[in-house]
Amino acid sequence: MNLKNFVLESYDEMVNKVTWPKFSSLQNSAVLVLVASLIFALFIGVVDLGFENIMTWFYDLF
């Protein structure tokens, strides 16, 4: 199989055989990922702040 056939078959598959999602579905998924990422980042930030305070308290004991 040469490069030209590969490119033509790949193009045909992308145009005729792939089911592409609707734009509204992509927007909903993007919003969901954004919200989940922010919640996860806030959670990690709170845990990090807690560990920092615990370690500071522990090191101040000695």
Biopython code that builds the backbone (N, CA, C, O; Angstrom):
import numpy as np
from Bio.PDB.StructureBuilder import StructureBuilder

atoms = [
    (1, "MET", "N", (0.854, -1.180, 0.000)),
    (1, "MET", "CA", (0.000, 0.000, 0.000)),
    (1, "MET", "C", (0.895, 1.237, 0.000)),
    (1, "MET", "O", (1.757, 1.383, 0.867)),
    (2, "ASN", "N", (0.699, 2.085, -0.928)),
    (2, "ASN", "CA", (1.549, 3.267, -0.983)),
    (2, "ASN", "C", (0.900, 4.431, -0.229)),
    (2, "ASN", "O", (-0.230, 4.341, 0.250)),
    (3, "LEU", "N", (1.636, 5.492, -0.145)),
    (3, "LEU", "CA", (1.210, 6.646, 0.646)),
    (3, "LEU", "C", (-0.057, 7.286, 0.088)),
    (3, "LEU", "O", (-0.916, 7.717, 0.857)),
    (4, "LYS", "N", (-0.187, 7.356, -1.219)),
    (4, "LYS", "CA", (-1.364, 7.978, -1.833)),
    (4, "LYS", "C", (-2.637, 7.220, -1.469)),
    (4, "LYS", "O", (-3.642, 7.837, -1.116)),
    (5, "ASN", "N", (-2.607, 5.895, -1.550)),
    (5, "ASN", "CA", (-3.773, 5.088, -1.180)),
    (5, "ASN", "C", (-4.115, 5.253, 0.297)),
    (5, "ASN", "O", (-5.283, 5.341, 0.675)),
    (6, "PHE", "N", (-3.077, 5.292, 1.118)),
    (6, "PHE", "CA", (-3.305, 5.461, 2.559)),
    (6, "PHE", "C", (-4.014, 6.775, 2.842)),
    (6, "PHE", "O", (-4.978, 6.807, 3.607)),
    (7, "VAL", "N", (-3.551, 7.849, 2.240)),
    (7, "VAL", "CA", (-4.157, 9.168, 2.461)),
    (7, "VAL", "C", (-5.587, 9.188, 1.940)),
    (7, "VAL", "O", (-6.477, 9.699, 2.619)),
    (8, "LEU", "N", (-5.826, 8.645, 0.754)),
    (8, "LEU", "CA", (-7.179, 8.633, 0.188)),
    (8, "LEU", "C", (-8.136, 7.805, 1.034)),
    (8, "LEU", "O", (-9.265, 8.226, 1.282)),
    (9, "GLU", "N", (-7.700, 6.643, 1.476)),
    (9, "GLU", "CA", (-8.561, 5.803, 2.315)),
    (9, "GLU", "C", (-8.798, 6.437, 3.687)),
    (9, "GLU", "O", (-9.893, 6.331, 4.240)),
    (10, "SER", "N", (-7.789, 7.084, 4.227)),
    (10, "SER", "CA", (-7.960, 7.766, 5.518)),
    (10, "SER", "C", (-8.959, 8.903, 5.399)),
    (10, "SER", "O", (-9.818, 9.070, 6.264)),
    (11, "TYR", "N", (-8.854, 9.683, 4.338)),
    (11, "TYR", "CA", (-9.798, 10.771, 4.103)),
    (11, "TYR", "C", (-11.220, 10.240, 3.939)),
    (11, "TYR", "O", (-12.160, 10.787, 4.515)),
    (12, "ASP", "N", (-11.376, 9.175, 3.154)),
    (12, "ASP", "CA", (-12.693, 8.575, 2.939)),
    (12, "ASP", "C", (-13.294, 8.089, 4.257)),
    (12, "ASP", "O", (-14.486, 8.271, 4.505)),
    (13, "GLU", "N", (-12.485, 7.484, 5.081)),
    (13, "GLU", "CA", (-12.980, 7.000, 6.365)),
    (13, "GLU", "C", (-13.390, 8.155, 7.277)),
    (13, "GLU", "O", (-14.420, 8.076, 7.946)),
    (14, "MET", "N", (-12.607, 9.210, 7.311)),
    (14, "MET", "CA", (-12.924, 10.351, 8.176)),
    (14, "MET", "C", (-14.194, 11.069, 7.723)),
    (14, "MET", "O", (-14.946, 11.577, 8.555)),
    (15, "VAL", "N", (-14.440, 11.117, 6.422)),
    (15, "VAL", "CA", (-15.596, 11.836, 5.895)),
    (15, "VAL", "C", (-16.860, 10.983, 5.932)),
    (15, "VAL", "O", (-17.926, 11.481, 6.294)),
    (16, "ASN", "N", (-16.762, 9.716, 5.565)),
    (16, "ASN", "CA", (-17.958, 8.904, 5.351)),
    (16, "ASN", "C", (-18.267, 7.892, 6.450)),
    (16, "ASN", "O", (-19.413, 7.456, 6.565)),
    (17, "LYS", "N", (-17.291, 7.509, 7.253)),
    (17, "LYS", "CA", (-17.519, 6.433, 8.215)),
    (17, "LYS", "C", (-17.498, 6.876, 9.670)),
    (17, "LYS", "O", (-17.995, 6.156, 10.536)),
    (18, "VAL", "N", (-16.940, 8.033, 9.955)),
    (18, "VAL", "CA", (-16.841, 8.519, 11.329)),
    (18, "VAL", "C", (-18.109, 9.282, 11.683)),
    (18, "VAL", "O", (-18.591, 10.101, 10.899)),
    (19, "THR", "N", (-18.646, 9.009, 12.868)),
    (19, "THR", "CA", (-19.806, 9.749, 13.367)),
    (19, "THR", "C", (-19.294, 10.877, 14.254)),
    (19, "THR", "O", (-18.741, 10.632, 15.327)),
    (20, "TRP", "N", (-19.479, 12.097, 13.807)),
    (20, "TRP", "CA", (-18.985, 13.254, 14.541)),
    (20, "TRP", "C", (-20.077, 13.754, 15.483)),
    (20, "TRP", "O", (-21.248, 13.777, 15.103)),
    (21, "PRO", "N", (-19.717, 14.156, 16.713)),
    (21, "PRO", "CA", (-20.722, 14.673, 17.650)),
    (21, "PRO", "C", (-21.226, 16.051, 17.229)),
    (21, "PRO", "O", (-20.557, 16.777, 16.494)),
    (22, "LYS", "N", (-22.413, 16.394, 17.709)),
    (22, "LYS", "CA", (-22.988, 17.713, 17.447)),
    (22, "LYS", "C", (-22.240, 18.764, 18.273)),
    (22, "LYS", "O", (-21.631, 18.455, 19.297)),
    (23, "PHE", "N", (-22.302, 20.007, 17.802)),
    (23, "PHE", "CA", (-21.587, 21.095, 18.482)),
    (23, "PHE", "C", (-22.102, 21.299, 19.901)),
    (23, "PHE", "O", (-21.310, 21.565, 20.806)),
    (24, "SER", "N", (-23.405, 21.181, 20.117)),
    (24, "SER", "CA", (-23.963, 21.365, 21.462)),
    (24, "SER", "C", (-23.466, 20.277, 22.413)),
    (24, "SER", "O", (-23.243, 20.536, 23.596)),
    (25, "SER", "N", (-23.296, 19.080, 21.903)),
    (25, "SER", "CA", (-22.762, 17.999, 22.726)),
    (25, "SER", "C", (-21.320, 18.285, 23.124)),
    (25, "SER", "O", (-20.918, 18.020, 24.257)),
    (26, "LEU", "N", (-20.550, 18.822, 22.193)),
    (26, "LEU", "CA", (-19.162, 19.186, 22.502)),
    (26, "LEU", "C", (-19.100, 20.300, 23.539)),
    (26, "LEU", "O", (-18.244, 20.281, 24.423)),
    (27, "GLN", "N", (-20.004, 21.269, 23.432)),
    (27, "GLN", "CA", (-20.037, 22.359, 24.411)),
    (27, "GLN", "C", (-20.377, 21.825, 25.799)),
    (27, "GLN", "O", (-19.746, 22.210, 26.784)),
    (28, "ASN", "N", (-21.364, 20.945, 25.881)),
    (28, "ASN", "CA", (-21.732, 20.378, 27.179)),
    (28, "ASN", "C", (-20.577, 19.592, 27.789)),
    (28, "ASN", "O", (-20.319, 19.685, 28.989)),
    (29, "SER", "N", (-19.894, 18.830, 26.968)),
    (29, "SER", "CA", (-18.755, 18.057, 27.463)),
    (29, "SER", "C", (-17.623, 18.976, 27.924)),
    (29, "SER", "O", (-16.976, 18.707, 28.935)),
    (30, "ALA", "N", (-17.388, 20.050, 27.189)),
    (30, "ALA", "CA", (-16.325, 20.983, 27.562)),
    (30, "ALA", "C", (-16.637, 21.663, 28.893)),
    (30, "ALA", "O", (-15.751, 21.832, 29.729)),
    (31, "VAL", "N", (-17.888, 22.049, 29.086)),
    (31, "VAL", "CA", (-18.284, 22.679, 30.349)),
    (31, "VAL", "C", (-18.135, 21.687, 31.498)),
    (31, "VAL", "O", (-17.660, 22.050, 32.574)),
    (32, "LEU", "N", (-18.535, 20.450, 31.277)),
    (32, "LEU", "CA", (-18.409, 19.430, 32.308)),
    (32, "LEU", "C", (-16.951, 19.214, 32.698)),
    (32, "LEU", "O", (-16.633, 19.118, 33.883)),
    (33, "VAL", "N", (-16.072, 19.139, 31.713)),
    (33, "VAL", "CA", (-14.642, 18.954, 31.993)),
    (33, "VAL", "C", (-14.080, 20.161, 32.727)),
    (33, "VAL", "O", (-13.275, 19.999, 33.644)),
    (34, "LEU", "N", (-14.484, 21.360, 32.347)),
    (34, "LEU", "CA", (-14.004, 22.569, 33.007)),
    (34, "LEU", "C", (-14.427, 22.605, 34.471)),
    (34, "LEU", "O", (-13.612, 22.889, 35.348)),
    (35, "VAL", "N", (-15.682, 22.323, 34.732)),
    (35, "VAL", "CA", (-16.189, 22.339, 36.112)),
    (35, "VAL", "C", (-15.510, 21.257, 36.952)),
    (35, "VAL", "O", (-15.101, 21.512, 38.085)),
    (36, "ALA", "N", (-15.393, 20.052, 36.397)),
    (36, "ALA", "CA", (-14.748, 18.966, 37.135)),
    (36, "ALA", "C", (-13.287, 19.299, 37.420)),
    (36, "ALA", "O", (-12.787, 18.991, 38.501)),
    (37, "SER", "N", (-12.598, 19.921, 36.470)),
    (37, "SER", "CA", (-11.194, 20.296, 36.666)),
    (37, "SER", "C", (-11.048, 21.348, 37.763)),
    (37, "SER", "O", (-10.132, 21.279, 38.583)),
    (38, "LEU", "N", (-11.959, 22.322, 37.770)),
    (38, "LEU", "CA", (-11.908, 23.346, 38.829)),
    (38, "LEU", "C", (-12.172, 22.753, 40.204)),
    (38, "LEU", "O", (-11.492, 23.098, 41.171)),
    (39, "ILE", "N", (-13.153, 21.865, 40.297)),
    (39, "ILE", "CA", (-13.445, 21.223, 41.586)),
    (39, "ILE", "C", (-12.249, 20.399, 42.040)),
    (39, "ILE", "O", (-11.868, 20.454, 43.210)),
    (40, "PHE", "N", (-11.652, 19.638, 41.131)),
    (40, "PHE", "CA", (-10.487, 18.831, 41.480)),
    (40, "PHE", "C", (-9.315, 19.709, 41.901)),
    (40, "PHE", "O", (-8.616, 19.381, 42.859)),
    (41, "ALA", "N", (-9.088, 20.816, 41.204)),
    (41, "ALA", "CA", (-7.993, 21.724, 41.554)),
    (41, "ALA", "C", (-8.210, 22.344, 42.931)),
    (41, "ALA", "O", (-7.268, 22.465, 43.715)),
    (42, "LEU", "N", (-9.441, 22.735, 43.226)),
    (42, "LEU", "CA", (-9.736, 23.287, 44.553)),
    (42, "LEU", "C", (-9.515, 22.244, 45.642)),
    (42, "LEU", "O", (-8.961, 22.553, 46.697)),
    (43, "PHE", "N", (-9.939, 21.027, 45.394)),
    (43, "PHE", "CA", (-9.746, 19.952, 46.371)),
    (43, "PHE", "C", (-8.259, 19.713, 46.623)),
    (43, "PHE", "O", (-7.832, 19.616, 47.774)),
    (44, "ILE", "N", (-7.472, 19.618, 45.559)),
    (44, "ILE", "CA", (-6.028, 19.410, 45.714)),
    (44, "ILE", "C", (-5.387, 20.591, 46.435)),
    (44, "ILE", "O", (-4.484, 20.399, 47.249)),
    (45, "GLY", "N", (-5.842, 21.810, 46.145)),
    (45, "GLY", "CA", (-5.319, 22.985, 46.832)),
    (45, "GLY", "C", (-5.602, 22.965, 48.318)),
    (45, "GLY", "O", (-4.736, 23.309, 49.123)),
    (46, "VAL", "N", (-6.814, 22.564, 48.692)),
    (46, "VAL", "CA", (-7.174, 22.482, 50.117)),
    (46, "VAL", "C", (-6.354, 21.399, 50.820)),
    (46, "VAL", "O", (-5.877, 21.613, 51.934)),
    (47, "VAL", "N", (-6.188, 20.252, 50.185)),
    (47, "VAL", "CA", (-5.381, 19.179, 50.778)),
    (47, "VAL", "C", (-3.935, 19.628, 50.925)),
    (47, "VAL", "O", (-3.311, 19.360, 51.951)),
    (48, "ASP", "N", (-3.394, 20.301, 49.925)),
    (48, "ASP", "CA", (-2.024, 20.793, 49.994)),
    (48, "ASP", "C", (-1.862, 21.813, 51.113)),
    (48, "ASP", "O", (-0.882, 21.768, 51.857)),
    (49, "LEU", "N", (-2.805, 22.719, 51.236)),
    (49, "LEU", "CA", (-2.756, 23.713, 52.320)),
    (49, "LEU", "C", (-2.819, 23.029, 53.688)),
    (49, "LEU", "O", (-2.112, 23.419, 54.617)),
    (50, "GLY", "N", (-3.660, 22.019, 53.801)),
    (50, "GLY", "CA", (-3.747, 21.277, 55.060)),
    (50, "GLY", "C", (-2.439, 20.590, 55.407)),
    (50, "GLY", "O", (-1.974, 20.677, 56.544)),
    (51, "PHE", "N", (-1.835, 19.903, 54.430)),
    (51, "PHE", "CA", (-0.555, 19.252, 54.696)),
    (51, "PHE", "C", (0.529, 20.260, 55.036)),
    (51, "PHE", "O", (1.376, 19.998, 55.890)),
    (52, "GLU", "N", (0.509, 21.407, 54.378)),
    (52, "GLU", "CA", (1.504, 22.437, 54.671)),
    (52, "GLU", "C", (1.366, 22.917, 56.114)),
    (52, "GLU", "O", (2.365, 23.080, 56.814)),
    (53, "ASN", "N", (0.141, 23.142, 56.555)),
    (53, "ASN", "CA", (-0.076, 23.599, 57.940)),
    (53, "ASN", "C", (0.302, 22.522, 58.941)),
    (53, "ASN", "O", (0.875, 22.828, 59.987)),
    (54, "ILE", "N", (-0.006, 21.272, 58.641)),
    (54, "ILE", "CA", (0.355, 20.179, 59.550)),
    (54, "ILE", "C", (1.868, 20.040, 59.651)),
    (54, "ILE", "O", (2.408, 19.865, 60.744)),
    (55, "MET", "N", (2.557, 20.118, 58.502)),
    (55, "MET", "CA", (4.009, 19.987, 58.533)),
    (55, "MET", "C", (4.658, 21.179, 59.235)),
    (55, "MET", "O", (5.635, 21.002, 59.962)),
    (56, "THR", "N", (4.141, 22.367, 59.037)),
    (56, "THR", "CA", (4.669, 23.543, 59.738)),
    (56, "THR", "C", (4.487, 23.397, 61.241)),
    (56, "THR", "O", (5.403, 23.678, 62.014)),
    (57, "TRP", "N", (3.315, 22.960, 61.648)),
    (57, "TRP", "CA", (3.056, 22.740, 63.078)),
    (57, "TRP", "C", (3.994, 21.674, 63.638)),
    (57, "TRP", "O", (4.536, 21.841, 64.730)),
    (58, "PHE", "N", (4.192, 20.567, 62.890)),
    (58, "PHE", "CA", (5.044, 19.488, 63.343)),
    (58, "PHE", "C", (6.498, 19.941, 63.481)),
    (58, "PHE", "O", (7.153, 19.628, 64.475)),
    (59, "TYR", "N", (7.005, 20.678, 62.484)),
    (59, "TYR", "CA", (8.397, 21.131, 62.539)),
    (59, "TYR", "C", (8.607, 22.195, 63.609)),
    (59, "TYR", "O", (9.712, 22.316, 64.137)),
    (60, "ASP", "N", (7.584, 22.961, 63.940)),
    (60, "ASP", "CA", (7.721, 23.960, 64.997)),
    (60, "ASP", "C", (7.796, 23.337, 66.374)),
    (60, "ASP", "O", (8.238, 23.983, 67.324)),
    (61, "LEU", "N", (7.370, 22.085, 66.494)),
    (61, "LEU", "CA", (7.458, 21.397, 67.790)),
    (61, "LEU", "C", (8.907, 21.088, 68.174)),
    (61, "LEU", "O", (9.226, 20.993, 69.359)),
    (62, "PHE", "N", (9.777, 20.932, 67.186)),
    (62, "PHE", "CA", (11.158, 20.523, 67.471)),
    (62, "PHE", "C", (12.113, 21.632, 67.270)),
    (62, "PHE", "O", (13.315, 21.455, 67.467)),
]
sb = StructureBuilder()
sb.init_structure("model")
sb.init_model(0)
sb.init_chain("A")
sb.init_seg("    ")
for serial, (resi, resn, name, xyz) in enumerate(atoms, 1):
    if name == "N":
        sb.init_residue(resn, " ", resi, " ")
    sb.init_atom(name, np.array(xyz, "f"), 0.0, 1.0, " ", f" {name:<3s}", serial, name[0])
structure = sb.get_structure()
